[in-house]
Amino acid sequence: MALDLPLVHASWKPILDPVRSTIDTILEKIADQEIAPPHDQIFAAFQMPFESVKVVIVGQDPYPTQGHAHGLAFSVPADVRPIPRSLKNIFTELQSDLRISAPDNGDLSKWSHQGVLLLNRVLTAQVGVSNSHVGYAWQVVTDHICRELGKANVVALLWGKSAAEVSSFFKNAIIGVHPSPLSAHRGFFGSKPFSAANRILENIGVEPVDWRL
């Protein structure tokens, strides 16, 4: 019997059905764990209709700090302080690329409303332990999701090594360095990913994203 998937929009059901057994196995495995994001927010990225997705930003795995991850890759709830350093680097590049001032909080929900799917390759982590669920087969799920997004001609911003693994699924993939403080200076800064994604959208006849937060 399939487990409940809180927050998932009905349009994702046919997309997720082929990997539901894998999802259910993972959810059963982590049922008693303290995880990030909380159990009821694992699928928060999929509240938006599948048909509305223009751009997918793919990251690695959720912030492991208690209260930081809320189901949208790189995003944190508005009351989280300080803003995680990877997210601060994203805001720095956003300002450099599009002259958009950094917001006063780290909630990226407005991007979701603009058709930006914020997707980690691994959807959960044990609280306090980065990469702790990398071996839990989430990649099987997110590979499948990315394959379906690619068929829908979604533009992909792939940040980091694990994100780059799904590049073959997309006609329009922009592969970049992860915005982590450990790697951002190796090519994330100056990469202008937001304007690049909008140029592709315009070229394929799709309204560009308003990246303002």
N, C-alpha and C positions, 0 to 999 in steps of 0.2 A: 504493500500500500504506500503510495507516494506521500511524503511528508508535506506539511503546509509550507509555502514559500511566501512569507509576509512581504508586502509592498510591491510584488511583481505585477505589472500591468498585464491584462489579459492577452494583449497582442504578442507577448513573449512566450505564451504557452506552446505554440507549434515550434518555436525556435528551440525551447529548452527540452521538449519531450524526448528527443533522441538521447539526451544525456541525463535524464531524470534518475535513472538507476545509480549513476555515478554520484550525482548530487545527494541522493538519499543516503548512500553509503557514507559519504563524508559527514553529513549532518548527524547521522547516528554515532559516528566515531567521536565527534566533538560535543555531543549533547551535554555532557557533564563537565566540560571544560570552561574556564573563564577565558573568554576570547575577545579579540578586537577585530571588527566592531562587535557590539552585543548581538546576540542571536537574532533579535528582531530587526536588525539593520543590515544583515549580511547582503541582502539583495536590494538595498536602497537605490542603487544606480538604475535599476530596471523599473522604476516607477513611471518613467517616460515611455510613451508608445514607441515600439520598434520603428514604425514608419517615420517618426520624427527625427531619428538620429541622422545628423549630418557629418559629425566628426566624432571619432573615438580617441580619447587620450588613454594610452595604456601605460601603466606603471608596473611596480613589482609586487609588493604585498602591503597590507595595511600598517599604519603606525601602530606599534605595539604598546605605546603608553596608554594607560587607563584613561578613558574619556576622550581620546583624540580621534580615533577612527570612527566614522559614522556611515560607512558604506559607499562613499564616493572617493575614488582614488585621489590622493594628495589633499583632499579637503578635510577641514576640522570644523566642529561646531563653533558658532560665532563667539562664544564666551571663552574659548581656549586661549590662554596666554602662557608663555609667549607663542607666537606663531612658529610652527616647525621650520627649521632652516631650509629644507628643500622647498617648501612652499614660499618662503621669503625670496628664494632664488627665482622661482617662477614669476613672482610679482616684479622682481627686478628686470627680468627679461621682457615681461609684458610692457613695462614702462619704456624700456629701450626700443622695443619693436614698434609699438603703436602709440606711444606717448600717453598711455593710460596710467593714471596715478594709482599707486598701490592702495588697496582698501584698508580699512582699519581692523578687519578681522579675516579669518581664513576660511569662511564658508563659501564654497564654490557652487552652491545650489543654483545660482542664477545662470551658470553655464549650462546646467541641465535643461533649464527652461529655454535655452537657445538651441537645443539639439545637440549638445555635447555630452557624450557618454563617458563617464569617468570610471574606467575599468582597471582593476588590478589583475595581474596574471594569476595571483593566488588571493582568494577572497577573504581569508581569515588568518589570524595568527594567535598564538597563545599570548595573553597579556604579559608584557615584559620581555618577550623573546622574539626578536626579528627572525624572519624566515623559518619559523618553527613548523609551519604547515606546508612547506614546499613539497614534501613527499606525500601529500594527501590526495593527489590526483585532481586538484583544482585546475591544473593546466589542461587536462582533457576537456574540461567544461569550457574554459575560456578560449582554447583553440577552436572549438566548435562554434562558439559565439562569434569569434573574429572571422571565421570562414563565412558565416551567414551575413555578417556586416559587409564583408568584402563583396559578396554577391549583390548587395544592395548599393554598391558604389559609394560607400561611406569613406571619407578621408580619414586616414589614421596618422596620429602623432605618437610615435613609439619611442619612449624615453627609457633608455637603459638596455642592457644586454638581454634580459629576459623578455622585455617587450619586443625587441627586434626579432625574436624567434617567430613571431606571427606575421612578419612582413610579407611573406609569400601569398597570404590570403587577400591582399589588397592591391588594386590597380594603382591607387594613389596613397602611397605610404611615405611618410617623412620620418626617417630614422634619425634619432638624436641621442645625445648624451643625457644620462639621468641628471636631474637637477640637484642631486645630493651635494652637500658641501665638499664631499670627497672627490667629486668628479665634475662639478658644474664648470670649473675653469678650464676643463679639457674640451670644450666645444659647445656646452649648452648656452653659455653667455655669447650673444652675438649671432645665434642661429636663426633668429626671427621666425619661430615656428607658427605664430599666430597669423601673421600676414601671409605666410606661405600657404597655410591651410585655406585662408580666404581667397587667395588667388586661384587655387584649384577649384574651389566651390564655384566661383564666378565663371571659370572656364567650362564647367560642366552644367552651367545653367541653374545653379542652386544659390539661393540668397546667402550671402556671407554671414558669419557669426558676429554678433555684437559682443565683444569680449569684455565690455565694461562690467565691473562688479560694484 
